[in-house]
């Protein structure tokens, strides 16, 4: 009998494969994206020091009015990019967290690029 792998397991394998290739350094931090069913979360992490340099989420007060759709992802990407630039970060490595680079994840990346982040 052929068993079909669950989407959760497939995403987990993609995530491990991506994290094997992508890691942030002190000069180039990692921009991680977490997509849940109701919210979006983005962090810019310095992996060497183990600190979060900038973060944003649709659960925050200023972004709570936007929904977790493509328009909300665009607003979130712009907000996090502005916070990162204020913290002195101009270049990041993009970690999509096992999600496919499509829809919300692509909208976050494109809006962060337009706001001034390089990756």
N, C-alpha and C positions, 0 to 999 in steps of 0.2 A: 504494500500500500504506500502510495506516495503522499507524504505529508507536506503541506504548504506552510512555510515559515510565516510567523506573525509579523505585522508591520512594525511592532515595537522591537522585535529582535533584529529586523533588517535595519531599522534606524540606529540601533545600538551598535551594530557592526560598522555602519557608515561613520558613526561618530568616532569610534576607536581608530578607524583608518585615517580619518581627517586629523585627529589629535596626534597621531604618530608623525604626520608630516608637518603640522602647524604647531608652533609654540612661540610664545611671545618672549622677547628679551627686554632688557632694561631700555634699550634704544628703540626697539620696535615692539610695542605692546600688542596684545591680542584682543580683538573685538569679537565678543561672543554674542550669539543670538539664541534665545530660547523662545520657542513658539509653543504656547499651550492652547487649549481650546477657547479660552476666554481672554487671555492677555498675552502681551509681548514683553519680553525683557531683553535689554541690551546692556552689556558691561564691557568696559575697556580695562583689561587686567595686565599688570606687570607680573609675569610668571616668575621672574627671578626673585623679586622681593615678596611676592605673594600678596600684593595689594591691589585693590580696585581703584583705578584712577578717575574714572567717570562712569556713571550708570544712568539708566533711564528705564521707565516701565510705564505701561498703560494703567497701572494701579496708583500712580502718583496723583496728587491733587491737580496739578496743572495739565496733566494729560488724561485725566479720568473722563473728560467729555468725549474724547475720541474712542472709537471702537477698535477692536482687534482685527481690522480689515486692511486693505491695501492703503487706504487714505490715512488710517491711523498709523500704519507702519512708516509711511512717508514723514508724518509729523514727528514720530519718535526718532527716526534716523537723523532728522535735522536737529532736534533738541540735543541728542547725545553728541553729535558732531560739534555743536557749539560749546557744550560742556567740556569736551575733550580739548578743543582749541584753547579754551580758557585755562585748562590745566597744563597747557604747554605741549600737548600731543598733536603732531601733524601727520604722522605716518603710523598705520596699524596693519596687522595681519588679520584677515577676516576668517573667523571660525563660525561656520553655519550650524554647528552642533548636530550634524547628522541629517538635518532637514535638506530637502532638495532646493537648489538655487532657483526658486520660482515663486511668483506671487509676493507674499509678505516679506520673505527674506530678501528677494531681489529689490523690492521697494525700499527696504531699510538701507541696503547697500548703495543704491543709486542716490538716495537723498543725502546720505552721509558724504558721498563723493561730491555732490553738488554743493554741500555746505563747506567743503574745504579739506576733508580728510583724504589722504592718499593711501590706496591699497590696490 
